[in-house]
Amino acid sequence: MTEELSVNLPDATPRRLLVTWASQQDGWIRLLTAETILARQEISEDTLDKIYEHFLAEKRLSDTPAPEIPKLELDETESVTEESLELKSISNVQGVNALATDQTLDFDSSLTILFGQNASGKTGYARILKRISAVRTPEDILPNAHAPAGVMQPSPSAEIDFELADTRQTVQWNNEAGLAPFTRISVFDAGAVSLYVDNDLGYVFTPAELALFSHVASGIQRLQQRIAVEVAQLRPGTNTLLASFAKGTTAYPVVESLGPTTELAELNELANVPANAQEIQATLQEEVSALRSNTLDAVFANAQQTERELKRLRDVLAATERFDPAAYRRAQEALESALARRREAREQLFSESELPGPPDEDWQRFIVAAELYRSHLGSEQYPGENDACLYCMQPLGGDALDLLRRYRTFLDETLVEQVTVAQKSIDRAALVIEQSELRQSIEYVTAQESSDKPPDWAAAVSALLLDAKKIIEETTGRRPITESDLADRAKSQAKVITELFESAQATATKVASDKANATTLLSEKQQQLSELTARIELKRNLAPARDYVQRAKRAQRMEELSRDISNRPAKQLTWQSKLASEDLVNKNFEQLFTDECARLRAPKVALIFQGRSGRAERKKVVASYKPSAVLSEGEQKVLAIADFLAESRMSGTKAPLVFDDPVTSLDYRRLDEVAGRIQQLSETHQVIVLTHNIMFASALISRRQNKKLRVKVYEVRDAGATKGLLAPDVEPQLDTVADLAKRVNAKLQLIPKADPVLQDALIKETYDLLRAWCEAFVEQELLQNVTQRYRANIMMTRLNKIDSQRLDAAVAVIAPLFERACDRMTGHSHAAEYLSTKPTLSELQEDWAKARSARDAYIAK
């Protein structure tokens, strides 16, 4: 029966709300919703293709007319339940931590317990289960951290045997995260506590009807992704047309800003050129070429160079003109007079026999240095009576005192100052011209003199410069000069060079003006040419330019539509999903959560439900605080378990529940309550528990045994280099000595008839049973059930039933037999050197005979 819905139906269900919402949306959303309801899952890519085509047609973005999509009608049909899932085994584990590769982890259909100490390998198996189920707190699968460096390690993998809807299947896992159908598995671990206690959580399981909202929301998002992909394709990374246009033209900024805002009429106008545009372009190109070939640049450069050379030559001549030969001669005479007076003083003061050598300049520098040293020491009255030599510190005699006093007289400041003043005067009177300036001037004049038509002044100026060079050498050496009319000659030539310089300066100015005028004209012609060329180019590329603009306009329109989808229908869908989740999910969860909190004595918290993006979410508070800020660590743990169990129960389907060390931080009372709750769950679900807490494992096993229910227990062992050795444990309350003996005898009858390869496996399995038989014999008969594994109490009333006289003899046989069975059982990882020494049937029969004989001897009365 179908009926058309309205918004205000009082009996609105999630599906009714979804259909009512879709009927008020665009046709493509109605089509999407209808296809989702029919598929009862996310739509396929082919269906999305059809919906996307309808969307484009409906928004007039394609030439195809959009068919009319009628309003949706509700067809009430029963929801489909998920098939049950049961794990059977995990085997052939490779590349997972340091787990042994030859172990097989078989799961019980009700309860499987993996018990072991820290670092024994439980975590490796837990990480596989978390990885395949895609839990909220995933962990990376790491290789063996203790493997030798450089050894290639395999990628994580394993064979997983499972049963889905009563059909046995095997899948190869290769480190995938979230491998179907194992995503139905629920996992609780220590890392999940903070998530379940403080975080805003969505539901791992979503009821089928409510899932339709997320499927439709996903379809909308996927359509928006299609839009984003097409927009990206419509908008190329760069505007390739721009490279064909010169900056500064009218067309350039238009082409540069091509996009959705570009007016096509403006493009057409810019591309409109005269019919003879090609001829006009050719004429402008010829004019520009002629202007570019103009030689004014070379002329201007030559004029500037001539101006610089003449200016330098003028300055050199001006310096030569300022040289005064008479002044230089007077300064030279003054210096010679001062030197003569100093020589005369020296001759008067010293005889040749009193001097160590001829009284030359070196001698004079020597006594000057001594005077400076005396002055440095501050000995103004030196030399005096009883003074010592300043150098050798020997006492000064009369002759030495007299000689030193005459040295000081010779070095009288007046004579020294007269020589110094005369030297400075002659240096000031010398002819000084920068060497590089003189050298370049000589080179320029020489070049002019050697040209085809040397100027009249070249020879005279060349001779003048050479004489000036000679005078510079003489005056800087304080020697007599050989030329006396150099200044007059320089004055005569300077006038000629100055006139030439002024003429060259005027020429350079005029050439610069002519060059500027030619440059302006060239610029005008180039601009005309560039403008016309740009318009011709735009006309040639008008079609791709128009296509570029149209694609940009389409991309902008599609982006606007995508934003509109996010702002309207997507938000409305979120609101409708929230309305649906209020009744179907949140109230159901709240009831289950309250029930689980009561079972586990969890603290009371307030539940707050909220919806985002078509999803139902919940969070918890204590007053206005996060629970972790108020509750103890143990209270947080049971609160998280209650949330986890409530969420798991919501699915209504049978799928495994995994608990990885769920009772850390719990006191013994809460630990027992959690064990009781997990035992209850194991009666309706497959439960897998990994723990290192012996009390917790004991509580679980005891509760199962009290109900006469079996439980599969593995002890996970550490073998040093390898981890995760699985030793199947026994349940003494269920596996009696007699039962185990029957099973051993049955195996012994099968082994001789089996193939050799199968025989090896059967012998190992029989040693498993033999090991269990040893444990049951010790617990039930040797110790008379005084102590039982996994039990907290000791039965003292049965202590007097132990036969202490025969106990030692039985132990002497059973203890080594138990060790041998442990070494040969299926859970033992065998080293390479033992592979060639497999246990034989005869050894097994001999061990079994010893075991029975030991028991018979003990129980004989």
Secondary structure, DSSP 4 states (H G I P E B T S, - for coil): -EEE--TT-TT--HHHHHHHHHHTS-HHHHHHHHHHHHHTSPPPHHHHHHHHHHHHHHTT-SSSPPPP-PPPEEE--PPPPPPPEEEEEEEEEESSTTB-SS-EEEPPSSEEEEE--TTSSHHHHHHHHHHHHT-SS--PPP--TTSPTT---PPPEEEEEEEETTEEEEEEE-S-SS-TTGGG-EEE-TTHHHHHHHS-EE-SS--HHHHHHHHHHHHHHHHHHHHHHHHHHHS-SS-GGGGGS-TTSSHHHHHHT-STT--HHHHHHHT---TTHHHHHHHHHHHHHHHHT-THHHHHHHHHHHHHHHHHHHHHHHHHHT--HHHHHHHHHHHHHHHHHHHHHHHHH--GGGSSS---HHHHHHHHHHHHHHHHHT-TT-S-TT-B-TTT-PBP-HHHHHHHHHHHHHT-HHHHHHHHHHHHHHHHHS----HHHHHHHHHHHHHHHTSSS--TTHHHHHHHHHHHHHHHHHHHTTPPPS-SSHHHHHHHHHHHHHHHHHHHHHHHHHHHHHHHHHHHHHHHHHHHHHHHHHHHHHHHTHHHHHHHHHHHHHHHHHHHHHHHHHHTHHHHHHHHHHHHHIIIIIHHHHHHHHHHHHHHTPPP-EEEEEEETTEEEEEEEBTTB-HHHHS-HHHHHHHHHHHHHHHHHHT-S---EEEESTTTT--HHHHHHHHHHHHHHHTTS-EEEEE--HHHHHHHHHHHHHTT---EEEEEEE-SSSEEEEEE---TTTS-HHHHHHHHHHHHHHGGGS-HHHHHHHHHHHHHHHHHHHHHIIIIIISTTSS-TT-S---GGGGGGS-HHHHHHHHHHHHHHHHHHHHHSTTS---GGGTTSPPPHHHHHHHHHHHHHHHHHHH--
